[in-house]
Amino acid sequence: MLLEASTSTELPKMCERAVQIVEQEHLPIEDTDKRSQLDTITRTEFDDIISNMKILRNTIKTKEDIWNQAFEREQNYREHLARLSVELITARQVSDSRYNELQTVSQKLMEAKENLRETGKDLLQAKKHIQKLLKYQRNSECHNNDESTTTIATDNIESREKQLRRPDSQEQSSVTKQKVK
């Protein structure tokens, strides 16, 4: 409250008076002429000046403490931000590598799925051919009265098995179409 009451123009004047009083007390007794020339200050004014100085000193010390605490807090925040940015970079790298791994696994799964689909188609065609051959064999055995027809049927089965064993699937599909006709 005293600090608010004193203005910036009054404070230097009060400080000058305090300095003059201190100097006056240290002057030898012979220099009483100088003492009379100095402005005199009352004890209450002197006490007010001292209390104002203490308040100012305490205020400055408090502000310096607050400043130091804020500086330490800022340093801690900067260190924390540096740690977080390193963690962010690491997390991005891990994320990118995991994404690349996921893409690779996804591509392999798609290839395996395609292989499985093709193998399933081939297996289905092979089953159909086997069923046709078995049916043809049964029919030929039932109607077979002589050996010549049996040999022809066996030759036909062997030729069809050879056609099934061919690696070219286009030839197989054309043979299958001819058989169906």
C-alpha positions in Angstrom: 0.0 0.0 0.0 2.9 2.3 0.8 4.4 1.4 -2.6 1.3 2.5 -4.3 1.1 5.8 -2.4 4.6 6.9 -3.4 5.0 7.9 -7.0 8.1 7.6 -9.2 8.9 11.3 -8.6 8.7 11.1 -4.8 10.8 8.1 -4.4 14.1 9.6 -5.7 13.5 12.6 -3.4 13.0 10.4 -0.4 16.1 8.4 -1.3 18.1 11.6 -1.5 16.9 12.7 1.9 17.8 9.3 3.4 21.3 9.5 1.9 21.7 13.0 3.3 20.6 11.9 6.8 23.0 9.0 6.7 25.8 11.3 5.6 24.9 13.8 8.2 25.2 11.2 11.0 28.7 10.3 9.8 29.9 13.8 9.7 32.1 15.0 12.5 30.7 17.3 15.1 32.7 20.2 13.6 30.7 20.1 10.5 27.5 21.2 12.1 27.2 24.0 9.6 26.7 21.4 6.9 24.2 19.7 9.0 22.1 22.7 9.3 22.3 23.2 5.5 20.8 19.8 4.9 17.1 19.4 4.8 15.9 17.7 7.9 13.6 14.7 7.8 11.3 13.6 10.5 11.5 10.2 12.1 8.2 9.0 10.5 9.4 10.0 7.1 12.6 8.1 7.7 10.6 5.0 8.9 8.4 5.3 5.8 11.5 5.4 3.5 13.0 2.4 5.3 9.7 0.4 5.0 9.4 1.4 1.4 12.9 0.2 0.7 12.2 -3.1 2.5 9.0 -3.5 0.4 10.9 -2.7 -2.8 13.7 -5.1 -1.8 11.2 -7.9 -1.0 9.3 -7.2 -4.2 12.5 -7.4 -6.3 13.5 -10.6 -4.6 10.1 -12.1 -5.1 10.1 -11.1 -8.8 13.6 -12.6 -9.2 12.4 -15.8 -7.6 9.4 -15.9 -9.9 11.6 -15.2 -12.9 14.0 -18.0 -11.9 11.1 -20.4 -11.5 9.7 -19.4 -14.8 13.1 -19.9 -16.5 13.5 -23.3 -14.9 9.9 -24.2 -16.0 10.7 -23.1 -19.5 13.8 -25.2 -19.6 11.9 -28.2 -18.4 9.2 -27.6 -21.1 11.9 -27.3 -23.8 13.5 -30.6 -22.6 10.1 -32.3 -22.6 9.3 -31.0 -26.1 12.7 -32.3 -27.3 11.9 -35.7 -25.8 8.4 -35.6 -27.4 9.7 -34.7 -30.8 12.2 -37.6 -30.6 9.4 -39.9 -29.6 7.3 -38.6 -32.5 10.0 -39.2 -35.0 10.5 -42.7 -33.6 6.8 -43.4 -33.7 6.6 -42.2 -37.3 9.5 -44.5 -38.3 7.9 -47.4 -36.6 4.5 -46.6 -38.2 6.1 -46.4 -41.7 8.0 -49.7 -41.3 4.8 -51.4 -40.0 2.9 -50.0 -42.9 5.5 -51.3 -45.3 5.4 -54.7 -43.7 1.6 -54.7 -43.8 1.7 -53.8 -47.6 4.2 -56.7 -48.2 2.0 -59.2 -46.2 -1.1 -58.0 -48.0 0.5 -58.4 -51.4 1.7 -61.9 -50.4 -1.8 -62.8 -49.2 -3.3 -61.6 -52.5 -0.9 -63.7 -54.5 -1.6 -66.7 -52.3 -5.4 -66.1 -52.7 -5.0 -66.0 -56.4 -2.9 -69.2 -56.4 -5.6 -70.9 -54.2 -8.3 -69.8 -56.6 -6.4 -71.2 -59.6 -5.6 -74.4 -57.8 -9.3 -74.8 -56.8 -10.3 -74.3 -60.5 -7.8 -76.8 -61.6 -8.9 -79.3 -59.0 -12.5 -78.9 -59.9 -11.7 -79.5 -63.6 -9.7 -82.6 -62.6 -12.6 -83.9 -60.6 -15.0 -83.4 -63.5 -12.6 -85.2 -65.8 -12.1 -88.1 -63.4 -15.9 -88.5 -63.0 -16.4 -88.5 -66.8 -13.6 -91.0 -67.2 -15.1 -93.3 -64.5 -18.5 -92.9 -66.0 -17.1 -93.7 -69.4 -15.2 -96.7 -68.0 -18.3 -98.1 -66.3 -20.3 -97.6 -69.5 -17.7 -99.3 -71.5 -17.4 -102.3 -69.1 -21.2 -102.8 -69.2 -21.4 -102.8 -72.9 -18.1 -104.6 -73.4 -18.7 -108.0 -74.9 -15.4 -108.5 -76.5 -11.9 -107.5 -75.8 -11.5 -105.1 -78.7 -13.9 -102.6 -77.2 -12.2 -102.8 -73.8 -8.8 -102.0 -75.4 -10.3 -99.1 -77.2 -11.8 -97.8 -74.0 -8.6 -98.2 -72.2 -6.7 -96.4 -74.9 -9.2 -93.6 -74.8 -8.8 -93.3 -71.0 -5.1 -93.2 -71.3 -5.2 -90.5 -74.0 -7.5 -88.4 -71.9 -5.3 -88.8 -68.8 -2.3 -87.6 -71.0 -4.4 -84.6 -72.0 -5.1 -83.8 -68.3 -1.5 -84.0 -67.4 -0.5 -81.3 -70.0 0.7 -78.1 -68.3 -1.1 -75.9 -70.7 -4.5 -75.1 -69.3 -5.8 -73.7 -72.6 -5.3 -77.1 -74.3 -7.2 -78.7 -71.4 -10.1 -76.3 -71.7 -10.3 -76.9 -75.5 -10.2 -80.7 -74.9 -12.9 -80.3 -72.3 -15.0 -78.3 -74.7 -14.6 -81.0 -77.3 -15.5 -83.7 -74.9 -18.6 -81.9 -73.8 -19.8 -81.6 -77.4 
